[in-house]
C-alpha cells in the first residue's frame, strides 16, 4: 500500500477569494497571486469565463501553498469565527447546493500533521500526539473505505428515522459524497498550515507513519471526543445501530474497573451527581492546554457541568433549534440512556405537542444555541406552578462530546503519567491491534 491522498472540503460560499502564494497550474497555464471565483448560474466564474470545476495544481509540491480568505471555523459552536487559512497541496473548486466548494487535495501524512496541530496543542506530550496520529489516520481511512462501500452497494443510506411522535437522527461524515471529509469538527478539525506545526508533531507523525488501528482484519472506526465523563459510550448509541467490539463500555481508569449500569435512570443520576476518579477527571491547566486550543480553553467545567434555563428561554430555544413549536415545556423525560449515561432518546413534553428525539447530538443541538457539552445529563424541574408548568429547568451533566473511543483529556493525563502511545490506544480501543500498513 502506498500513501493515500485525501480530499478535504474547506469552505462553501457563493464567492471565494484566494491567493496562490507560489506558481500553480490551471488549464495548462501558470497562475499566481490573488484570485476570486464566483457562483454563476450553476457554474464557477473565474476571470470572466465559466467552468464546471477548476483545479489548481502546484508546480513545486514541496514549496507551494495557497491561502483561502475568510474560512469559517467552529461552525455552529459558541466560538464560531472567520479566519484566513493557508494550505499545502492542490486546490479544487466544484459546485454544490448553489455554492462553490473549495477542496484541498494532499497526501494523508501532510494532512495529519495539520490535524494534530489543529485538534490539539502542539505542546502536547509525544506519546499523546503519537496516539492521536494513529487515531486520526485510522478514522480517516475507515471513513474513506466506508464511503466506497456505501457508494458501491447503491443502497440508500439514511441517517434519520422520523414519525409524528419521534425523530431519531445522527450526524456523520456520510453527508459528504464529492470529497472525503470536511475541515470542521463535523469530521476532523483541519486548518492547513495556519496553525504552525512543531517538530514534536512532525516527529509523532513520522514515528507512526502508516500505522493503523485494526480489528478483525478491518481498519477501526477510531472515534474520539474531548471528555468521556468517566465511562466510554458505545458506537451504536451515537450513530447507526452497529456494534464495534473495540468500542465498548469501560471505566476511564486503571484503578477502578467496576461499572454501574448507567442505562438505569437512578444509576445515571447518581453517577452524574458524583465526581468519580477517572483519567479525564482533571483540572490541571498544564494538561488541559495540551488538548484544548485557546478558544476551547474558554470552557473549564466539562467533567461535570450545569446549565439552567428559564421556561421562556427553553421553549424559545427548542422552537428555534428544532423548528417545532412544543408550546410551554412541561417536562424533559429520559427515554433511553447509553453505557456512559448519555441520553440516546429524550421525550420533550410540551403544552402543544409531545415528541421523542435522539440520538445524542440531536439532543445536544436542540437544547443549546450551539452544542450542549454532552447528552449525559439529568433534569431538575424548579418553580413548578399550579398548572404544572416549571419556571426553570436545570441540566446537570457529565463529559464533553459523544464519549466514544479515545477520550482526549484522559489520553493527555495518561501521557503525562508515563503511558506509551500503544498503551493509551489499547486502553480506549479494547482488543484492537496497531499495524503498519505503508
N, C-alpha and C positions, 0 to 999 in steps of 0.2 A: 504494500500500500504506500503510495506517495502522499505527501502533504496535501490535503484537500484545500480548495478555495471556497470562500463563503461570500454570500451576497447579503448586505445589510441595508435595510430601508432606514434612511436617516430622517427625512422630513417630507411633509406632504402639504404643498402650498399651491396657490394659483399662480404665484410668481416667485422665482427663486434667484437671488443674487449669489454669485460665487466668484472666487478668484483662483486662477491657476498660478501657483507660485513658481512653477518651473514649466518647461515646454511639454505640452501634451499633444496628441494627435487625434483629430476628429475628422471623419470623412476624407482621410488621406492628406489633410492639411495640418501644419503646425499651428497651435493656438497657445496663447499665454496671456496672463493679466486678468483684469476684471471683466466679468461676463454677466449676462442675465437671460433667463428663459422664462416664457410666459405661456399659460394655458390659452389656447386659441381654437375654439370650436372642435374639441376632441383631439387636437394636435399640440405639439410643442413648437412654439415660435422662438427662433434664435437667429439674430442678425437679419430679420426680415423674411426668413424662409421658415416653412413649417415641416415638421418631421413626426413620424410615429414614435420614434425613440432616438436618443442620442447617446453615443459612447465616447468618452474622453479617456484615452489610454496614455499613461506616462511614457515619455521617451527613455528616461533613466529611472528604473524602478527603485533603485537604492536611494536616490536623492529627491525624487518627486514628492510633492504634496499639493493639496488644494484646500481652499477654505470655503465653507458654507456660511452664509450670513444669516443671523437670527434663527438659529435652530432652537426649537422648544425642548427643554429638558424637564423631567419630573411631571409629565403630562397627568393632569387631574390630581396631583399631590399638592400639599399645602405650600410647598416651596417651588411650585412651577415657575419657570423663568426662561428668558431667551438669552442665548449667547452665541458668539461666533465660534465655530469649531473647525479644526484643521485635521486632515486625514491623509493617510498614505494610500497607495493603490490606485485603481481606476474609478471613474465616476460615470454613472449611467443615469439617464433620465427616461422615465416611462410615464404614461398617462393612466391614472386610476381614479375613479369616482369624481370626474370633472376637476381633478387637480393633477399637479405634476409630482411624482415621487422621485426623490434623489436617492440613488443606491450606490453604496461603496462596495467594490469588488476587491478582495485581497486574500492573502494566504491566512490559514487558520491560526498559525503561531503569531503572526503580526497582530491579528485581531485580538488574540488572548492577552497580549502584552497590554493593550489598551483596556480591555475589560477588567483585568485585575487592578489596573490603576484607577479605573472609574468606579468599580464596585466597592473597592476597599482602599484604605490609605496605603500609599507606597511605603509607609514606615512600619508596616506590619512585620511580624517575625517571618523568617524564611520558611519555616515549616508550615505556617498558616497559608502563606502565598503559594507554596507548592501544592498544598491540599486544594486550594481554590483553583489553581491552574488545571488540575486533573478533573475537578468537578465541572468547570466551565467547558472544557474540551469535550468531556463525555456528554454533557447535556446538549451541547450544540450538535454533535454528530448523531446523537439519538433522535433529535428533532428532525434533522435533515432526512434521516432514514425513515422516520415515521411519516413524514410528509410524502416521501416517494411511495410508501406502501398505500397511503390513503388515495393518492392520485392514481396509482396502478389498479387498485381494486374497483375504481369508478363507482363505489358506493357513496351515497350521500352521507357525509359526516356531519352530525348535528351536535352542538354544544348547548342545546336548550330543549326543555320539555315544558309546555305551557298548557294549562287548562284555566277555566274561570276561577278555580279555587287555589291553584298552585302554579308557581313559576320556579322551575329549577334550572339554573343556568350556571355555566362555568366559563372561565376565560383562559384560553390557552393560545399558543402561538400558531395554531392551525388557521387563524384568521388570515395569515399571510400565505399567498399562493404564488406570487410572482417574484418573491425573493425569499431567502432562507429565514431571516429573523429581522426584527426591528431593533432600534438602538436604545429604546427606553426600558423602564422597569418591567413592562409587559413581557419582555423577553429577557435580555441582559443589558444592563446599563453600559453603553458603548459611546465614548466621546472622542474617538480617534486619538490623535497625539496631543489633544488640547490639554489633558492632564499630563503633565510631564512624568514620564516613567523614570524610575530609578534603576540603578544597577541591580538592586536586590530583586526587583520584579523580573528583570531580564534573566537573572540567574535562576529564579524559580521556574520560569518558562523553559529555559534550556535544560535544567536538570530533570524535568519531567516530560521533555519533548516526546510526543507520540503516545504518551501513557493514557490509558482509558480505564474507567471502572467497568468491569464486566460481571455478568451473572448468567449462567446457563448458556454461554456462547453468544449472548447479545450485549450490546452496549447499554449500560444502566441509564435510565431516565433520571439523571442526577440533579434533583431539585435542591434548593436552599432558600432559607429565609433569615431574617435578622435574629429573632429570638423565638425558640420553640416554647418558652414559658415553663420548661422543666420536663415535659414529656413530648415525644415525637408524635406527629399526626400521620395517618395513613393516606396514601395517594388517592384512593377512591372516594374519600370524603371531601376532596377539594376539586377533583377533575372527573373524568369518566370513571365508570364503575369497573376499574381494573385493579387486581391485586398484584403488586410487585413485592415478591418475597423479601427483598432487601430494604423496603421502605415500610417498616413495621413499628408498632408502639414499643417504646423503650424509655427508661429514665435517662435524662442527660446528666448522668453521674456514674462514677465508678464506685462510690461509697455506698449509695442506696440503689438497689435494683428492684425493690418491691414496687408494684404499680397498682394504684387504686383503679377500679373500673370507672373511668370518667364519662362513660356513656350513660351512667346512672346520675340523675339530676342532683341528688343530695351529695354524692361524692364530688361531682363537678363544683358545686357551690363551696364545699369545704376546701377543695384544692385551690380554687381561685382566691378565696379569702385568706389563705395561708401564704407563706413565702418560703417554700421548701428549698433545701440545698440542691443546687444544680450548677453545672459549669457556667450556664448563661445567667445565673443569679449573681451579677456583679455590678458595682457602681464605680469600679476602678477606671478613672478617666484615661489613664495611660493605655489600658487595654481597649476601652471603647473607641479611642481615637484611631486605633488600628483598623477598625471595621467601619466606623461612621465618618463620612466626609463632613465638611463644615456644616452644610445645610441639614444633614441628618443629626448632627450634634445639637441642633436646636431642640431636640427631644431627649429627655433624660429618663423619664419614667416609662418603661416599656415591659420590664419583667412582670410588674403588677401596676395597673393604672386604673384611673377612674374618670368617667365623663358624666356630666349632669346636663339634662335638657329640661327646659320648661315645656309645658304642654303645647303652647302655640308654636314654640320653636321646633319641637319634634314633628308635629303634624305638618307644618310648612316644609320642613326639611324632607320628610318622606315623600310628600307630594312632588317637590322639586326634583328629587333624585330618581323616583320611580315612575313619575307621570301618572300615578294612581291616587285618586282622592279617597282616602280612608275616613275623612272627617276627623273628629277628635280621636286621639289614640287612647283606647281603653286599656289595652294590655299588649305586652310582648311576651309570647309564650314559647319557651323552648320545646321543640317537637322531636328533634334528633340531635345527638351530640356524637362527635368522633372520639378517637382514642386519647386525644390531648385535651378534651373538654371543649374543643371548638364546636360551635353550632354548625350543623350541616343543614338543618331546616329550622326556621323561625316563623311562628304564626303571628301576624300583625292583626290585632283585633281593633277595628275602628267603629265609630258610630254609624258610618255609611256602608262599610263593607269589611269583610274579613278575608285574608289570603295568606297562604303559606309561601315563603320564599326560601331559596337556597341556590347554590351552595355557599361556601364560606365567603367568597369575595363579593357575591351579590348582596349578601347580608351586610358586609362591611361598607360597600358602596352606598347602600340605601340609607344607612344610619350615620352618615358623615358627609361633610362638604367635600372631602377628598376620599380617604380610605380610613375607616376605623383601624386601630392598630391590629386587632385580630378579632375573630369571631368567638374566641374563648372568653365569654363574659356571662355574668349573671345579672338579673334585672331586679331593681328595688323600686317599688312604686311609693311615692310620698304625696302627702296633702290630697288624699282622695276625698272628693266632695260627696254630698248626699246622693248624687246621681251616679256615683261610681266612677267619676272621671278623675284620674290622677292629675295633680298640679305639676308634679315633677317626676322624671324617671332618672335613676342613677344606674349607669352601666359600670360594673366593676369587672376588670378584665385581666387577662394574662397573655404575655408574649406579644411579638410584633411580626406579622406576616402569617403565612399558612402553616408553618411549623413542620413541613415535610422535608425529610432529608437533612442536609447539613445545616446546623444552627451556627450562623456566622459568629455570634458573640461567644457561644460555647466553645467553638473551634479556636477562637482567639485566646481564650483562657487556657485551653489545653496546650496551645503552642507556647504560652508563657510558662506553663508548668513543666515543660520539657518533653512533651509528647511529640513523636515524629509524625510526619505528614501521613504515612500509611496507617499509623495507629489512630490518628484523627479520623481519616476517611472510613476505616472499618468499624469505628465506634458508631458512626452515623448511618453507614450503608451495610447492614447486617448480612454477613455471609458472602459479600462481594469479593472480587479479586482485582488487583491492579495489574494490567498487562500492557506491554509496549507494542504498539501496532504499526508504527512507522518511525 
